[in-house]
Amino acid sequence: MTPQTGPPAPRTGPTWIPRWDPEDEAFWNSRGRTIARRNLWASIASEHLGFSVWSLWSVLVLFMTPDNGFTTTPEQKFLLLSAVTLTGALLRVPYTLAVPALGGRNWTVLSTALLTVPTLAALVLVQHPDTPFWLMTALAATAGLGGANFSSSMANINAYFPDKEKGWALGLNAGGGNIGVATVQLAGLGVIAAFGTGAAHLLPLAYLPLVLAALWWCHRSMDNLAQVRSDVRAQLSAVGDRHFWTMSVLYIGTFGSFIGTGFAFGLLLQSQFGLTPLHAAAIAVLGPVIGSLLRPVGGRIADTLGGARVTLWVFLAMALCATVLATSLHTAQLPLFTAAFAAMFTLTGLGNGSTYKMIPSLYDARAQDAVAAGQDREQALARTRSISSSVLGLIGAVGALGGAGVNIGLRTSYAAFGTTAHAFAAFAAFYLACAALTWAVYQRRPSTAPRRPRAAAR
């Protein structure tokens, strides 16, 4: 098939690009890059707000103090954050499949509009501290709609870029979204500093016009790719592949750690070290900033050095950081705890970028195998591009479950021992297991190993 070469479709209605081949260098250099980047920037805006809305409660729990009429315990707050994280993870599955069903632009517009639901819920809940905890948790969990945006956004943007630029493009898209965790925490810090902890409602109120602005931007600037409208059954069939589950475990370790600790950092500072909401928010905002900004850097390094190599060293360093965090909690060393957390966020950012580089590379290698076996090149690439886009989203869903696991682990440790040190010791063991898995599947090179699975690591 020949890529579309005519003038751009008007921005006033749904636009379907019937043929798209970013691997065609002439098309990519003349027109494809411009279209892809236009969609990328709008996608980043939507995903950024999605992450901000998803992370609202990581800040709002700091406002939930006895002085403001709240009686929630630290264990209940960890549980609330777990519910928000879990909802975001589970919703990523239907969000991923919505892209081929409805079109990337159409779904991005709809999913951005849905962000008004959790934002309004938060606006009401923080002004009613007498709300039963079960009801507050259930309504707060709607913030997971924001977390689900990640998978559909990544599935959509993946199809726009050639393999040689996927690491950087996906890193930008994800990093721009991830930094929404830091943005909402910075906004929460500003509210606390300017108006005190009694003005929590101002935070969700400020996000409503931003959501509407992003909605207009996506409606105006994005396109739908007809080639991504593929068979859902074929996309789900990839779930049976062992590499899907291997990469899901690795992403649990990187992204699950980022989002789980990003949600809990401020609460940990408040509950473990007795910091005030203002001081906790001032420190907590730094972690997600670091992790988010370094995600595209991780993708770029993986483009050069190989995703598996970067991921392996990231997990080894994360195991060391988790051990230091457990030690700092045992010895009540706040500076050491903060420094180790900064290092942890640095590593999760790099690891998020490197793991997401590995996924499309693996499926691109399989497409090349299919072409070498005699399959039509355009058909093989189109099918593989669609499946790998969905797999990116589905792996994002499984990985986000790690965030819920982190918060559940922290809550369990705190409830049983009065400290979260034991949870971090368990996390260290898990990171070592992820390092071993990365080495065994993508780095170890036995003489009898097939060639193509190694290509997935590059």
Phi, psi and chi 1 to 4 in degrees:
 res  aa     phi    psi   chi1   chi2   chi3   chi4
   1 MET       -  146.5  -69.4 -177.9  -71.0      -
   2 THR   -99.2  130.7  -56.8      -      -      -
   3 PRO   -60.0  151.8  -22.0   33.0      -      -
   4 GLN   -64.1  133.1 -179.1 -177.3    0.8      -
   5 THR  -122.6   -0.4   57.2      -      -      -
   6 GLY   -75.7 -176.5      -      -      -      -
   7 PRO   -67.4  155.3   24.6  -34.5      -      -
   8 PRO   -60.2  145.5  -19.8   31.4      -      -
   9 ALA   -69.3  153.4      -      -      -      -
  10 PRO   -62.6  154.1   22.1  -33.1      -      -
  11 ARG   -87.8    8.8  -60.2  -75.6  105.6 -152.7
  12 THR   -91.5   -7.6   55.6      -      -      -
  13 GLY  -151.7  176.9      -      -      -      -
  14 PRO   -57.2  129.1  -24.1   34.2      -      -
  15 THR  -117.1  123.7   58.6      -      -      -
  16 TRP  -112.4  121.5  -71.4   91.0      -      -
  17 ILE   -92.4  110.9  -61.3  178.4      -      -
  18 PRO   -71.7  -31.1   25.7  -33.5      -      -
  19 ARG  -132.0  132.8  -61.4 -178.9 -179.7   90.5
  20 TRP  -147.0  120.4 -176.3  -95.8      -      -
  21 ASP  -138.8   89.5 -174.3    2.5      -      -
  22 PRO   -68.3  -14.3   24.7  -33.9      -      -
  23 GLU   -78.3  -11.7  -57.3  -62.9  -16.9      -
  24 ASP   -79.7  105.2 -177.9  -28.1      -      -
  25 GLU   -62.9  -36.2  -70.1 -166.3   15.1      -
  26 ALA   -63.2  -46.5      -      -      -      -
  27 PHE   -65.4  -43.4  166.5   69.2      -      -
  28 TRP   -62.3  -43.7  177.7 -109.7      -      -
  29 ASN   -73.8  -31.1  -68.3  -32.3      -      -
  30 SER   -84.1  -36.5   65.0      -      -      -
  31 ARG  -147.5  -32.7 -173.5  162.3  178.1  -94.9
  32 GLY   -62.0  -41.9      -      -      -      -
  33 ARG   -61.5  -41.3  179.7 -177.7  -74.8  109.0
  34 THR   -62.9  -45.7  -60.1      -      -      -
  35 ILE   -64.9  -44.4  -63.4  173.7      -      -
  36 ALA   -61.5  -43.2      -      -      -      -
  37 ARG   -69.8  -35.2  -71.2 -178.9  175.4  178.1
  38 ARG   -61.7  -43.7 -174.6 -175.0   68.5 -133.1
  39 ASN   -67.7  -35.5  -80.0  -92.4      -      -
  40 LEU   -62.8  -44.9  173.9   62.7      -      -
  41 TRP   -66.6  -40.4  -63.1  126.5      -      -
  42 ALA   -66.4  -38.5      -      -      -      -
  43 SER   -62.9  -41.4  176.2      -      -      -
  44 ILE   -60.8  -41.8  -70.8  173.5      -      -
  45 ALA   -61.3  -46.2      -      -      -      -
  46 SER   -64.4  -45.0  173.7      -      -      -
  47 GLU   -68.3  -35.2 -168.9 -176.0  -21.9      -
  48 HIS   -58.7  -47.4  177.0   88.0      -      -
  49 LEU   -68.2  -33.2  -71.8  173.6      -      -
  50 GLY   -60.2  -46.4      -      -      -      -
  51 PHE   -66.0  -36.2  -94.7   90.1      -      -
  52 SER   -63.0  -45.1  -65.4      -      -      -
  53 VAL   -66.4  -40.8  170.7      -      -      -
  54 TRP   -59.4  -35.1 -166.2   22.0      -      -
  55 SER   -92.2    1.2  -53.0      -      -      -
  56 LEU   -50.8  -43.3  -94.5  175.5      -      -
  57 TRP   -76.0  -16.3  -73.6   96.1      -      -
  58 SER   -65.9  -24.1   70.7      -      -      -
  59 VAL   -94.2  -42.6 -179.1      -      -      -
  60 LEU   -63.8  -28.0  -65.0  179.6      -      -
  61 VAL   -64.4  -24.7  -68.0      -      -      -
  62 LEU   -70.3  -25.3  -58.2  178.8      -      -
  63 PHE   -81.2  -15.6  -70.1   83.5      -      -
  64 MET   -84.2   73.6  -64.9  166.1   61.3      -
  65 THR  -112.5  161.0   63.6      -      -      -
  66 PRO   -56.8  -32.9  -27.0   35.4      -      -
  67 ASP   -61.7  -25.4  -68.5  -18.7      -      -
  68 ASN  -102.1   12.2  -64.8  -38.1      -      -
  69 GLY    91.4    4.2      -      -      -      -
  70 PHE   -92.6  141.7  -70.7   92.7      -      -
  71 THR  -116.0   12.5   58.9      -      -      -
  72 THR   -67.5  139.1   45.8      -      -      -
  73 THR   -89.4  164.6   64.8      -      -      -
  74 PRO   -55.8  -39.3  -28.6   35.9      -      -
  75 GLU   -61.7  -40.3  -68.3   91.5  -22.7      -
  76 GLN   -66.4  -36.4  -72.5  177.8  -43.5      -
  77 LYS   -67.2  -41.3  -67.6  177.7 -178.1  179.3
  78 PHE   -60.9  -38.7  -81.4  123.5      -      -
  79 LEU   -66.2  -41.3 -177.3   59.8      -      -
  80 LEU   -61.2  -45.3 -173.4  150.8      -      -
  81 LEU   -63.7  -35.0  -66.3  179.6      -      -
  82 SER   -63.5  -40.9  -61.0      -      -      -
  83 ALA   -64.9  -41.9      -      -      -      -
  84 VAL   -63.5  -44.5  173.4      -      -      -
  85 THR   -65.1  -43.4  -46.1      -      -      -
  86 LEU   -63.4  -42.5 -180.0   61.7      -      -
  87 THR   -61.4  -43.6  -54.7      -      -      -
  88 GLY   -61.2  -36.6      -      -      -      -
  89 ALA   -69.1  -47.2      -      -      -      -
  90 LEU   -66.2  -36.8  -64.3  177.0      -      -
  91 LEU   -72.2  -14.2  -73.3  175.2      -      -
  92 ARG   -65.5  -25.8  -73.6 -175.6  170.9 -165.5
  93 VAL   -66.8  -56.8  174.2      -      -      -
  94 PRO   -64.8  -30.2   20.6  -32.2      -      -
  95 TYR   -64.3  -39.9  -92.9   55.4      -      -
  96 THR   -62.8  -46.0  -61.6      -      -      -
  97 LEU   -72.1  -16.3  -59.4  179.3      -      -
  98 ALA   -71.2  -26.2      -      -      -      -
  99 VAL   -63.8  -53.1  171.5      -      -      -
 100 PRO   -68.3  -24.8   22.7  -34.0      -      -
 101 ALA   -76.6  -39.9      -      -      -      -
 102 LEU  -114.3  -18.1  -59.0  177.9      -      -
 103 GLY   102.9  141.8      -      -      -      -
 104 GLY   -61.3  -44.0      -      -      -      -
 105 ARG   -67.1  -47.7  172.7 -175.0 -175.3  -97.1
 106 ASN   -58.8  -44.2  -64.5  -14.7      -      -
 107 TRP   -72.3  -36.4  178.5 -110.9      -      -
 108 THR   -62.2  -40.8  -56.7      -      -      -
 109 VAL   -61.8  -46.4  168.9      -      -      -
 110 LEU   -66.7  -44.9  177.9   57.9      -      -
 111 SER   -67.4  -31.0   60.8      -      -      -
 112 THR   -67.8  -41.1  -56.8      -      -      -
 113 ALA   -61.6  -35.3      -      -      -      -
 114 LEU   -65.9  -16.9  -72.4  173.6      -      -
 115 LEU   -64.8  -18.1  -64.4  177.9      -      -
 116 THR   -66.8  -25.8   57.6      -      -      -
 117 VAL   -64.7  -57.1  174.3      -      -      -
 118 PRO   -67.5  -28.1   22.8  -33.4      -      -
 119 THR   -66.8  -44.4  -52.3      -      -      -
 120 LEU   -67.1  -37.4  -70.9  171.0      -      -
 121 ALA   -61.2  -44.5      -      -      -      -
 122 ALA   -64.2  -39.6      -      -      -      -
 123 LEU   -57.7  -39.8  177.1   62.1      -      -
 124 VAL   -77.6  -45.3  173.5      -      -      -
 125 LEU   -63.5  -41.7  -71.1  172.2      -      -
 126 VAL   -69.3  -12.8  -66.0      -      -      -
 127 GLN   -96.8    2.7  -62.2 -179.2   80.1      -
 128 HIS  -133.2   77.2  -67.1   83.5      -      -
 129 PRO   -65.2  -15.0   22.8  -33.3      -      -
 130 ASP   -84.0    2.5   56.2  -19.5      -      -
 131 THR   -61.2  131.1  -57.3      -      -      -
 132 PRO   -53.3  141.2  -25.2   34.4      -      -
 133 PHE   -59.5  -39.4  178.3   71.7      -      -
 134 TRP   -63.2  -37.5   68.4  -93.6      -      -
 135 LEU   -72.7  -39.9 -179.6   58.4      -      -
 136 MET   -61.3  -42.0  177.7  171.9  -70.4      -
 137 THR   -65.0  -43.2  -58.8      -      -      -
 138 ALA   -63.2  -43.3      -      -      -      -
 139 LEU   -73.4  -37.0  -65.8  176.3      -      -
 140 ALA   -63.7  -30.9      -      -      -      -
 141 ALA   -62.9  -18.3      -      -      -      -
 142 THR   -63.8  -15.3   61.4      -      -      -
 143 ALA   -62.5  -17.6      -      -      -      -
 144 GLY   -59.5  -20.5      -      -      -      -
 145 LEU   -56.2  -35.3  -69.9  166.8      -      -
 146 GLY   -70.3  -40.2      -      -      -      -
 147 GLY   -66.5  -31.4      -      -      -      -
 148 ALA   -67.4  -24.3      -      -      -      -
 149 ASN   -56.1  -29.6  -89.6    9.8      -      -
 150 PHE   -57.0  -49.0  172.1   84.8      -      -
 151 SER   -65.5  -43.4  -75.6      -      -      -
 152 SER   -68.2  -35.4   56.1      -      -      -
 153 SER   -66.3  -44.8  177.2      -      -      -
 154 MET   -68.3  -39.9  -65.5  -65.2  -84.2      -
 155 ALA   -61.2  -37.2      -      -      -      -
 156 ASN   -72.3  -50.5 -177.9   42.9      -      -
 157 ILE   -68.8  -31.5  -69.3  -57.9      -      -
 158 ASN   -55.3  -36.6  174.8   66.0      -      -
 159 ALA   -72.1  -16.3      -      -      -      -
 160 TYR   -83.5  -25.4  -82.2   93.0      -      -
 161 PHE  -110.4  148.0  -72.5   84.6      -      -
 162 PRO   -69.8  159.7   27.0  -35.1      -      -
 163 ASP   -58.1  -35.5 -174.0   67.1      -      -
 164 LYS   -67.8  -16.5   64.5 -178.3  179.9 -179.4
 165 GLU  -115.5    3.9  -63.7 -170.8   28.1      -
 166 LYS   -64.9  -40.4  -76.0 -173.2 -170.4  -63.7
 167 GLY   -58.1  -45.5      -      -      -      -
 168 TRP   -70.7  -45.3  179.4 -116.9      -      -
 169 ALA   -65.0  -47.6      -      -      -      -
 170 LEU   -66.5  -33.9  -66.8  175.1      -      -
 171 GLY   -65.7  -41.5      -      -      -      -
 172 LEU   -63.8  -45.7  -82.6  176.7      -      -
 173 ASN   -61.9  -47.5 -168.5   54.3      -      -
 174 ALA   -71.7  -41.7      -      -      -      -
 175 GLY   -64.5  -40.2      -      -      -      -
 176 GLY   -63.3  -32.2      -      -      -      -
 177 GLY   -74.9  -47.7      -      -      -      -
 178 ASN   -56.2  -35.7  -70.3  172.3      -      -
 179 ILE   -68.0  -10.8 -154.2  170.5      -      -
 180 GLY   -61.2  -27.5      -      -      -      -
 181 VAL   -61.8  -43.7 -179.4      -      -      -
 182 ALA   -72.4  -37.8      -      -      -      -
 183 THR   -61.0  -45.6  -58.2      -      -      -
 184 VAL   -69.0  -31.9   73.5      -      -      -
 185 GLN   -71.0  -36.5  -68.1 -178.6   -8.9      -
 186 LEU   -66.4  -41.0 -175.6   62.0      -      -
 187 ALA   -63.4  -40.7      -      -      -      -
 188 GLY   -62.9  -39.4      -      -      -      -
 189 LEU   -60.6  -42.6  173.5   62.9      -      -
 190 GLY   -62.6  -39.9      -      -      -      -
 191 VAL   -64.6  -45.1  169.9      -      -      -
 192 ILE   -63.0  -44.0  -65.3  173.7      -      -
 193 ALA   -66.3  -37.6      -      -      -      -
 194 ALA   -87.7  -36.0      -      -      -      -
 195 PHE  -124.3   -8.4  -55.7  102.6      -      -
 196 GLY    88.5  173.9      -      -      -      -
 197 THR   -75.1   -4.9   58.4      -      -      -
 198 GLY   -86.5    1.6      -      -      -      -
 199 ALA  -113.5   35.4      -      -      -      -
 200 ALA   -58.1  -32.2      -      -      -      -
 201 HIS   -63.0  -21.5   64.5  -77.1      -      -
 202 LEU   -66.9  -26.1  -65.3  179.2      -      -
 203 LEU   -67.5  -57.3 -174.1   57.3      -      -
 204 PRO   -63.7  -31.6   20.0  -31.3      -      -
 205 LEU   -61.5  -37.4 -177.2   63.1      -      -
 206 ALA   -68.4  -25.2      -      -      -      -
 207 TYR   -84.0  -18.3  -90.4   90.1      -      -
 208 LEU   -59.6  -49.9  -77.5  173.5      -      -
 209 PRO   -66.3  -28.7   20.6  -32.0      -      -
 210 LEU   -67.1  -39.6  -63.2  177.6      -      -
 211 VAL   -62.0  -43.2  169.9      -      -      -
 212 LEU   -65.1  -37.2  -64.6  177.4      -      -
 213 ALA   -65.7  -42.2      -      -      -      -
 214 ALA   -65.2  -36.1      -      -      -      -
 215 LEU   -59.2  -45.3  177.5   63.1      -      -
 216 TRP   -64.3  -42.2  174.8   84.6      -      -
 217 TRP   -61.4  -47.9 -173.0   -3.8      -      -
 218 CYS   -64.0  -40.1  -65.8      -      -      -
 219 HIS   -63.1  -34.9 -179.8  -88.6      -      -
 220 ARG   -82.4  -32.7  179.1   71.3  178.1  171.8
 221 SER  -111.9  -14.3  -59.1      -      -      -
 222 MET   -98.7  166.5  -63.2 -172.4   75.4      -
 223 ASP  -129.2  167.0  -58.4  -78.1      -      -
 224 ASN  -111.4  139.7  -61.5  -56.4      -      -
 225 LEU  -101.7  117.4  -62.6 -177.4      -      -
 226 ALA   -63.9  -31.8      -      -      -      -
 227 GLN   -68.3  -17.2  -81.5 -179.9  -90.3      -
 228 VAL   -84.9   -6.9 -178.8      -      -      -
 229 ARG   -80.5   78.3  -58.7 -172.9   76.2 -178.1
 230 SER  -110.4 -178.0   60.2      -      -      -
 231 ASP   -72.3  119.6 -176.2    4.7      -      -
 232 VAL   -61.2  -35.9  171.7      -      -      -
 233 ARG   -61.9  -39.3  179.7  177.8  -62.2  178.5
 234 ALA   -66.2  -37.9      -      -      -      -
 235 GLN   -66.6  -44.2  -66.5  164.7  -22.8      -
 236 LEU   -69.1  -22.4  -69.8  177.3      -      -
 237 SER   -63.7  -25.2   67.4      -      -      -
 238 ALA   -65.5  -19.4      -      -      -      -
 239 VAL   -63.7  -24.7  174.8      -      -      -
 240 GLY   -79.5   -4.6      -      -      -      -
 241 ASP   -81.5  139.2 -175.3   88.2      -      -
 242 ARG   -65.2  -29.8   71.3 -176.1 -178.4   93.9
 243 HIS   -69.4  -28.1  -71.9  -69.0      -      -
 244 PHE   -59.8  -46.7  170.4   83.6      -      -
 245 TRP   -74.3  -34.0  -66.9  107.5      -      -
 246 THR   -62.4  -48.6  -57.6      -      -      -
 247 MET   -67.4  -30.9  -66.0  -54.1  -55.1      -
 248 SER   -64.0  -42.8  -67.8      -      -      -
 249 VAL   -62.5  -43.1  170.7      -      -      -
 250 LEU   -63.4  -37.8  -59.8 -175.3      -      -
 251 TYR   -74.5  -27.6 -159.8   57.7      -      -
 252 ILE   -58.4  -41.6  -75.3  174.1      -      -
 253 GLY   -68.5  -38.7      -      -      -      -
 254 THR   -87.4  -64.8   56.9      -      -      -
 255 PHE   -70.3  -39.0  179.1   75.2      -      -
 256 GLY   -57.1  -39.3      -      -      -      -
 257 SER   -68.6  -39.9  -62.6      -      -      -
 258 PHE   -62.3  -52.4  169.3   80.7      -      -
 259 ILE   -74.3  -36.5 -161.8   65.2      -      -
 260 GLY   -65.5  -48.7      -      -      -      -
 261 THR   -73.8  -30.1   53.0      -      -      -
 262 GLY   -62.1  -40.1      -      -      -      -
 263 PHE   -68.2  -37.3  -84.6   29.3      -      -
 264 ALA   -95.8  -11.7      -      -      -      -
 265 PHE   -55.5  -52.3 -167.8   16.7      -      -
 266 GLY   -61.1  -42.0      -      -      -      -
 267 LEU   -65.7  -36.1 -177.3   54.7      -      -
 268 LEU   -63.4  -44.4  -74.6  168.5      -      -
 269 LEU   -62.0  -36.6  -67.5  168.1      -      -
 270 GLN   -74.1  -44.6 -167.5  177.3   49.1      -
 271 SER   -84.3  -32.6   61.2      -      -      -
 272 GLN   -91.8  -28.9  -64.5  -83.2 -101.9      -
 273 PHE  -120.3    0.7  -66.1   95.5      -      -
 274 GLY    70.8   23.7      -      -      -      -
 275 LEU   -72.4  151.5  -90.0   61.5      -      -
 276 THR   -71.1  161.3   64.9      -      -      -
 277 PRO   -54.6  -38.3  -28.6   36.0      -      -
 278 LEU   -65.4  -48.1  178.6   61.3      -      -
 279 HIS   -66.9  -40.1  -69.6  162.5      -      -
 280 ALA   -62.9  -43.8      -      -      -      -
 281 ALA   -66.5  -36.8      -      -      -      -
 282 ALA   -64.3  -37.1      -      -      -      -
 283 ILE   -82.2  -42.0  -63.5  175.0      -      -
 284 ALA   -62.4  -28.7      -      -      -      -
 285 VAL   -67.3  -24.7   69.3      -      -      -
 286 LEU   -68.3  -37.8  -61.4  177.1      -      -
 287 GLY   -59.4  -57.2      -      -      -      -
 288 PRO   -61.4  -29.9  -26.5   36.3      -      -
 289 VAL   -61.3  -47.6  168.7      -      -      -
 290 ILE   -62.4  -51.0  -64.2  170.5      -      -
 291 GLY   -61.6  -38.6      -      -      -      -
 292 SER   -70.7  -44.8  -57.5      -      -      -
 293 LEU   -66.8  -28.7  -67.5  178.2      -      -
 294 LEU   -87.8   -8.3  -72.2  177.9      -      -
 295 ARG   -61.5  -49.5  179.1  158.4 -172.9  160.3
 296 PRO   -64.4  -28.5   17.6  -29.2      -      -
 297 VAL   -65.0  -41.1  176.4      -      -      -
 298 GLY   -60.8  -39.7      -      -      -      -
 299 GLY   -65.1  -40.7      -      -      -      -
 300 ARG   -66.9  -42.9  179.0   66.2   85.2 -174.1
 301 ILE   -63.0  -39.9  -65.4  173.8      -      -
 302 ALA   -65.5  -34.3      -      -      -      -
 303 ASP   -58.4  -32.6  -77.1  -20.6      -      -
 304 THR   -92.5  -48.0  -56.8      -      -      -
 305 LEU   -96.4  -18.8  -59.4  179.8      -      -
 306 GLY   106.9  132.1      -      -      -      -
 307 GLY   -63.2  -40.1      -      -      -      -
 308 ALA   -65.9  -41.0      -      -      -      -
 309 ARG   -63.7  -45.6 -176.8  177.0  -61.1  135.7
 310 VAL   -64.4  -44.0  175.8      -      -      -
 311 THR   -62.6  -40.0  -57.9      -      -      -
 312 LEU   -59.7  -50.2  173.6   60.6      -      -
 313 TRP   -68.4  -31.9  -73.5  106.1      -      -
 314 VAL   -61.5  -46.2  161.4      -      -      -
 315 PHE   -66.2  -37.9  -84.0  124.4      -      -
 316 LEU   -62.4  -42.9  -68.9  173.1      -      -
 317 ALA   -69.0  -35.4      -      -      -      -
 318 MET   -64.2  -36.8  -73.5  175.2   65.3      -
 319 ALA   -62.3  -40.4      -      -      -      -
 320 LEU   -65.3  -43.5  176.7   60.4      -      -
 321 CYS   -62.3  -43.3  -84.8      -      -      -
 322 ALA   -62.5  -36.4      -      -      -      -
 323 THR   -65.2  -41.3  -57.3      -      -      -
 324 VAL   -66.0  -37.9  173.6      -      -      -
 325 LEU   -63.1  -42.8  -75.4  167.9      -      -
 326 ALA   -62.3  -41.2      -      -      -      -
 327 THR   -65.0  -42.7  -58.0      -      -      -
 328 SER   -64.8  -31.6   65.7      -      -      -
 329 LEU   -72.4  -38.4  -73.6  166.2      -      -
 330 HIS   -64.1  -35.7  -83.5  -56.5      -      -
 331 THR   -99.9    2.0   57.0      -      -      -
 332 ALA    56.1   44.4      -      -      -      -
 333 GLN  -100.0   95.0  -65.4  -71.5  -32.1      -
 334 LEU   -62.4  -44.6  177.7   59.9      -      -
 335 PRO   -60.0  -41.9  -25.0   35.8      -      -
 336 LEU   -65.8  -40.5 -179.1   60.9      -      -
 337 PHE   -61.0  -45.7 -179.8   82.0      -      -
 338 THR   -66.1  -42.7  -56.1      -      -      -
 339 ALA   -64.7  -42.2      -      -      -      -
 340 ALA   -66.1  -36.1      -      -      -      -
 341 PHE   -66.9  -38.1 -120.2  114.8      -      -
 342 ALA   -61.6  -42.3      -      -      -      -
 343 ALA   -64.6  -39.0      -      -      -      -
 344 MET   -62.8  -43.7 -179.4   66.4   80.9      -
 345 PHE   -65.4  -36.7  -82.9  111.8      -      -
 346 THR   -59.0  -45.9  -62.7      -      -      -
 347 LEU   -69.7  -39.7  -66.6  166.1      -      -
 348 THR   -66.0  -35.9   58.0      -      -      -
 349 GLY   -62.5  -47.3      -      -      -      -
 350 LEU   -63.2  -42.3  -65.7  173.5      -      -
 351 GLY   -67.6  -35.6      -      -      -      -
 352 ASN   -60.6  -43.1  -75.2  -22.8      -      -
 353 GLY   -68.0  -40.4      -      -      -      -
 354 SER   -72.3  -38.0   64.0      -      -      -
 355 THR   -67.5  -39.1   52.1      -      -      -
 356 TYR   -72.9  -19.5 -107.9   60.0      -      -
 357 LYS   -71.9  -35.8  163.8   59.7 -179.6  176.8
 358 MET   -65.4  -35.0  -66.9  168.1   67.1      -
 359 ILE   -64.8  -57.1  -60.6  165.8      -      -
 360 PRO   -65.3  -28.7   21.0  -32.1      -      -
 361 SER   -63.1  -39.1  -64.6      -      -      -
 362 LEU   -61.3  -46.1 -173.2  152.0      -      -
 363 TYR   -74.6  -28.1  -74.3   91.7      -      -
 364 ASP   -65.8  -39.3  177.8   68.4      -      -
 365 ALA   -61.5  -38.8      -      -      -      -
 366 ARG   -68.8  -35.0  -68.8 -173.3  171.4  179.6
 367 ALA   -64.3  -40.4      -      -      -      -
 368 GLN   -64.3  -36.6  -61.3  -59.0  -30.4      -
 369 ASP   -62.2  -41.6  -80.1  -15.1      -      -
 370 ALA   -64.7  -40.2      -      -      -      -
 371 VAL   -64.4  -43.1  172.8      -      -      -
 372 ALA   -62.7  -28.0      -      -      -      -
 373 ALA   -83.1   -2.1      -      -      -      -
 374 GLY   111.9   -0.4      -      -      -      -
 375 GLN   -74.7  148.4 -172.9  173.1  -22.8      -
 376 ASP   -58.0  131.2  178.4   76.2      -      -
 377 ARG   -61.2  -47.9  177.5 -177.5  179.1  -85.0
 378 GLU   -65.4  -39.0  -68.1 -173.9   -3.5      -
 379 GLN   -66.5  -42.1  -71.0 -178.5   -4.5      -
 380 ALA   -64.4  -44.2      -      -      -      -
 381 LEU   -68.2  -41.0  -69.2  177.6      -      -
 382 ALA   -64.0  -44.3      -      -      -      -
 383 ARG   -65.7  -44.4 -178.0  178.0 -174.4  -82.9
 384 THR   -66.7  -38.5  -59.7      -      -      -
 385 ARG   -63.3  -40.8 -170.6  176.8  -60.5  123.8
 386 SER   -66.5  -45.8  177.3      -      -      -
 387 ILE   -65.7  -43.1  -67.7  176.4      -      -
 388 SER   -65.6  -32.8   67.2      -      -      -
 389 SER   -63.4  -45.2  -67.4      -      -      -
 390 SER   -66.4  -38.2  -66.9      -      -      -
 391 VAL   -63.5  -38.0  166.5      -      -      -
 392 LEU   -56.6  -45.2  -79.7  169.1      -      -
 393 GLY   -67.6  -41.6      -      -      -      -
 394 LEU   -68.7  -38.3  -65.7  173.1      -      -
 395 ILE   -65.5  -35.3  -71.8  176.3      -      -
 396 GLY   -61.0  -35.2      -      -      -      -
 397 ALA   -67.4  -47.1      -      -      -      -
 398 VAL   -64.9  -41.5  178.3      -      -      -
 399 GLY   -61.6  -37.7      -      -      -      -
 400 ALA   -65.1  -24.1      -      -      -      -
 401 LEU   -60.1  -28.1  -69.8  173.5      -      -
 402 GLY   -60.7  -33.4      -      -      -      -
 403 GLY   -64.0  -41.4      -      -      -      -
 404 ALA   -64.3  -40.0      -      -      -      -
 405 GLY   -62.1  -39.3      -      -      -      -
 406 VAL   -61.2  -47.8  165.8      -      -      -
 407 ASN   -68.4  -36.4  -75.9  -62.3      -      -
 408 ILE   -66.4  -41.3  -68.7  171.8      -      -
 409 GLY   -62.9  -42.3      -      -      -      -
 410 LEU   -64.0  -43.1  -66.4  172.3      -      -
 411 ARG   -63.1  -45.1  177.5 -173.6 -178.9  -83.7
 412 THR   -61.8  -44.8  -58.9      -      -      -
 413 SER   -64.0  -43.3  179.7      -      -      -
 414 TYR   -66.2  -41.6 -171.1   87.0      -      -
 415 ALA   -66.5  -35.9      -      -      -      -
 416 ALA   -84.8  -35.7      -      -      -      -
 417 PHE  -122.9   -6.7  -54.5  103.8      -      -
 418 GLY    75.9    9.6      -      -      -      -
 419 THR  -151.1  155.2  176.1      -      -      -
 420 THR   -99.1   10.0   54.7      -      -      -
 421 ALA   -59.5  -39.6      -      -      -      -
 422 HIS   -64.6  -34.2  -60.8   78.4      -      -
 423 ALA   -64.2  -43.0      -      -      -      -
 424 PHE   -67.3  -31.9  -75.8  107.0      -      -
 425 ALA   -64.3  -39.6      -      -      -      -
 426 ALA   -66.9  -38.1      -      -      -      -
 427 PHE   -62.5  -38.7  -61.5  159.0      -      -
 428 ALA   -59.8  -42.7      -      -      -      -
 429 ALA   -63.8  -39.1      -      -      -      -
 430 PHE   -65.1  -40.7  176.8   70.9      -      -
 431 TYR   -64.1  -37.2  -61.0  145.9      -      -
 432 LEU   -64.0  -39.2  -73.6  175.9      -      -
 433 ALA   -64.1  -39.3      -      -      -      -
 434 CYS   -65.6  -38.7  -72.4      -      -      -
 435 ALA   -62.1  -43.8      -      -      -      -
 436 ALA   -63.6  -39.4      -      -      -      -
 437 LEU   -65.2  -43.1 -177.3   63.1      -      -
 438 THR   -60.6  -45.1  -55.8      -      -      -
 439 TRP   -64.8  -44.7  175.5   81.4      -      -
 440 ALA   -67.7  -38.1      -      -      -      -
 441 VAL   -91.9  -37.4  178.1      -      -      -
 442 TYR  -118.3  -13.3  -61.6  111.3      -      -
 443 GLN  -111.2  -39.1  -81.2  -70.3   96.1      -
 444 ARG   -64.6  136.9 -176.8  171.8   61.7   93.6
 445 ARG  -127.2   75.6  -64.1  175.6 -178.2  -91.3
 446 PRO   -66.2  154.5   24.6  -33.5      -      -
 447 SER   -63.1  -23.5   58.5      -      -      -
 448 THR   -94.7    3.7   57.4      -      -      -
 449 ALA   -70.3  142.2      -      -      -      -
 450 PRO   -67.5  154.7   24.9  -33.7      -      -
 451 ARG   -73.9  -43.9 -180.0  174.2   62.6   87.9
 452 ARG   -65.3  -40.9  -80.0  -59.8  176.2 -174.5
 453 PRO   -57.2  -29.8  -30.6   38.3      -      -
 454 ARG   -66.4  -32.2  -59.7  -65.2  153.5 -131.7
 455 ALA   -63.5  -25.2      -      -      -      -
 456 ALA   -66.2  -22.3      -      -      -      -
 457 ALA   -82.9  -10.0      -      -      -      -
 458 ARG   -92.1      -  -66.6 -162.8  -69.4  -90.0
